[in-house]
Amino acid sequence: MTKFNPILKKPGELIRSEDWNKMQEDIHADFDELQHRLDALKDYVDNMEESATLLNMDSLVGKAYNLDESVPGEKISYDSAIVGLLTKQYLVAKGETGDICRFSVVSNLELLDYWSGAEKGDKKALEATFNYIDGTNAVVGELFVHDRSRLRPKGALNPYLEYLLSPNEYVWYRYRLINPNPEKEVLSVNFKNLLPDCTPRIGNVIHYRSKIVPRNVMSE
């Protein structure tokens, strides 16, 4: 910022036009720099984000199984009680469709990550629904789910962000959902199986990311 050097005059003294113009130029330059700094600060605040990981998620909808439990209709479990942060899996019975689980979130989130994988997967078998506080919802349908029996390439359809391998190398994939209405507060997210010949499961851990709203904006 330009250093301001005051021009001091006694009462009644005139100021030269050159001095007056120089003062105006210095003030204008200082104002422009201050405005630039305020704009940069606003951009920084507007883009501040927070991330959260929710563990041991419970659902009043659907049925949960332990990871090392023999699920009806399936021959192989994950061969471990814990895989990463996951301890439970939600899924519908083999050959059935419908709601898998519903997780309560209550947040103004922009992105939500979930863990999944499917018996007889590699199909567009999953549907996710954002349920909002105002009673509306938004559906994200026909989500591709990779097969869990061995690691698959990411591909172009719903590519996963990362993966976890159980001791017997069965796979959990981390997928990402984009909230269609980030300005609305999310009450819950539920997942649904669309195909009877595929059994996707949802792990009991979710991650989400949301923008930090400045306090003065929240109070308006």
C-alpha positions in Angstrom: 0.0 0.0 0.0 1.3 3.5 -0.9 2.7 5.4 2.1 0.7 8.5 2.8 2.7 11.6 3.3 0.4 14.5 4.5 1.0 18.0 3.2 0.5 20.3 6.2 -0.7 23.9 5.6 -1.4 26.7 7.9 -4.9 28.2 8.0 -5.5 30.4 5.0 -2.6 29.0 2.9 -3.3 27.8 -0.6 -2.4 24.3 -1.8 -0.8 23.9 -5.2 -2.7 22.0 -7.8 0.2 19.6 -8.2 0.1 18.7 -4.5 -3.7 18.4 -4.5 -3.6 16.1 -7.6 -0.8 14.0 -6.0 -2.9 13.5 -2.8 -5.9 12.4 -4.9 -3.8 9.9 -6.9 -2.3 8.5 -3.7 -5.8 8.1 -2.1 -7.1 6.5 -5.2 -4.2 4.0 -5.4 -4.7 3.1 -1.7 -8.4 2.6 -2.2 -7.8 0.3 -5.2 -5.4 -1.8 -3.3 -7.7 -2.0 -0.3 -10.6 -3.0 -2.6 -8.4 -5.7 -4.1 -7.5 -7.1 -0.7 -11.2 -7.1 0.3 -12.1 -8.9 -2.9 -9.4 -11.5 -2.3 -10.6 -12.0 1.3 -14.2 -12.4 0.2 -13.2 -15.0 -2.4 -11.3 -16.9 0.4 -14.2 -16.8 2.8 -16.7 -17.8 0.1 -14.6 -20.9 -0.8 -13.9 -22.1 2.8 -15.1 -25.7 3.2 -15.3 -28.2 6.0 -15.3 -32.0 5.7 -16.8 -34.6 8.0 -16.8 -38.3 8.3 -19.7 -40.0 10.0 -19.0 -43.5 11.5 -21.2 -46.4 12.6 -24.2 -45.0 10.7 -27.6 -46.5 11.7 -30.6 -46.8 9.5 -34.2 -47.4 10.5 -34.7 -48.7 6.9 -33.2 -52.0 5.7 -31.1 -54.7 7.4 -27.5 -54.5 8.5 -25.0 -57.4 8.5 -21.6 -57.8 10.0 -18.8 -57.8 7.4 -17.7 -61.3 8.4 -21.2 -62.6 8.5 -22.6 -65.0 5.9 -25.3 -63.0 4.1 -28.3 -65.1 2.9 -27.9 -66.0 -0.7 -24.1 -65.2 -0.8 -21.3 -67.7 -0.3 -18.4 -65.4 0.7 -18.2 -62.7 3.3 -15.5 -60.0 3.7 -13.6 -62.3 6.0 -13.0 -59.5 8.6 -15.1 -57.7 11.1 -13.6 -54.4 10.1 -12.4 -53.1 6.7 -11.0 -49.6 6.9 -13.6 -47.7 9.0 -16.4 -50.0 7.9 -18.0 -52.4 10.3 -21.5 -53.0 8.9 -23.1 -53.4 5.5 -26.7 -52.7 4.5 -28.3 -54.6 1.6 -31.7 -56.1 0.5 -32.2 -59.8 0.2 -30.9 -61.5 -2.9 -33.2 -61.2 -5.9 -35.1 -58.2 -4.3 -35.2 -54.5 -5.1 -36.1 -51.6 -2.8 -34.7 -49.4 -0.1 -31.3 -50.5 1.2 -30.8 -47.9 4.0 -31.4 -44.3 5.0 -28.8 -42.3 6.7 -29.6 -39.1 8.7 -27.2 -36.3 7.8 -28.7 -32.8 8.6 -26.2 -30.6 6.8 -25.9 -28.0 4.0 -23.6 -30.4 2.1 -22.3 -30.1 -1.5 -20.6 -33.5 -1.9 -21.3 -36.8 -0.2 -19.1 -39.9 -0.4 -20.4 -43.4 0.3 -18.9 -46.9 0.2 -20.4 -49.6 -1.9 -19.8 -52.7 -4.0 -22.1 -55.4 -5.5 -22.6 -59.1 -5.7 -22.9 -59.7 -9.4 -22.1 -56.0 -9.9 -20.8 -53.9 -12.8 -24.3 -52.7 -13.4 -26.4 -49.5 -13.0 -28.0 -50.9 -9.9 -28.2 -48.1 -7.4 -30.3 -45.0 -6.8 -29.7 -42.3 -4.2 -32.2 -39.7 -2.9 -31.4 -36.5 -1.1 -34.2 -35.7 1.3 -34.3 -32.0 2.3 -35.5 -30.3 5.5 -38.2 -28.5 3.5 -39.9 -31.8 2.5 -38.6 -31.9 -1.1 -36.1 -34.4 -2.5 -33.8 -35.0 -5.4 -33.1 -38.4 -7.0 -29.8 -39.4 -8.5 -30.6 -42.6 -10.4 -28.9 -45.5 -12.2 -25.6 -45.3 -10.4 -23.1 -47.8 -11.6 -21.7 -50.2 -8.9 -18.6 -52.2 -9.5 -18.4 -55.9 -8.6 -17.0 -56.6 -5.2 -15.4 -60.0 -5.9 -12.2 -58.5 -7.4 -10.9 -55.0 -8.1 -12.3 -53.5 -11.2 -10.9 -50.5 -13.3 -12.6 -47.2 -12.5 -14.1 -46.8 -15.9 -16.3 -43.9 -17.1 -19.5 -44.9 -15.3 -19.6 -43.6 -11.7 -15.8 -44.0 -11.2 -14.7 -44.6 -7.7 -12.4 -42.4 -5.7 -10.5 -45.1 -3.8 -11.0 -48.6 -2.7 -10.5 -51.0 0.3 -9.5 -54.6 0.1 -10.6 -57.2 2.7 -8.3 -60.0 3.8 -9.8 -62.2 1.0 -9.4 -59.3 -1.4 -13.1 -58.6 -1.7 -13.6 -54.9 -2.5 -15.3 -51.8 -1.1 -15.4 -48.8 -3.4 -15.7 -45.1 -2.4 -18.1 -43.2 -4.7 -19.1 -39.5 -4.7 -22.6 -37.9 -5.0 -23.0 -34.2 -6.0 -26.0 -32.7 -4.2 -28.3 -31.3 -6.9 -29.5 -28.5 -4.5 -26.6 -27.4 -2.3 -28.5 -24.4 -1.1 -31.0 -26.7 0.7 -30.3 -28.4 4.0 -30.1 -32.1 3.7 -32.1 -34.1 6.2 -31.2 -37.6 5.1 -29.9 -39.7 2.1 -31.3 -43.0 1.2 -30.1 -45.7 -1.2 -32.2 -48.1 -3.2 -31.4 -51.3 -5.2 -32.9 -51.1 -8.7 -32.0 -54.5 -10.1 -33.1 -58.0 -8.8 -30.1 -59.7 -10.4 -27.6 -57.5 -8.6 -27.0 -57.0 -4.8 -25.3 -53.7 -4.0 -24.5 -53.0 -0.4 -23.8 -49.7 1.4 -21.2 -49.4 4.1 -21.9 -47.7 7.5 -19.6 -44.8 6.9 -20.2 -41.7 4.9 -18.1 -38.6 4.2 -19.4 -35.2 3.2 -18.1 -31.7 2.3 -19.8 -28.4 2.7 -19.0 -24.7 2.4 -18.6 -22.8 5.6 -21.2 -20.0 5.8 -20.1 -16.8 7.5 -22.0 -16.0 10.7 -23.4 -12.7 9.5 -24.8 -14.4 6.4 -26.5 -17.1 8.5 -28.1 -14.5 10.7 -29.7 -12.6 7.8 
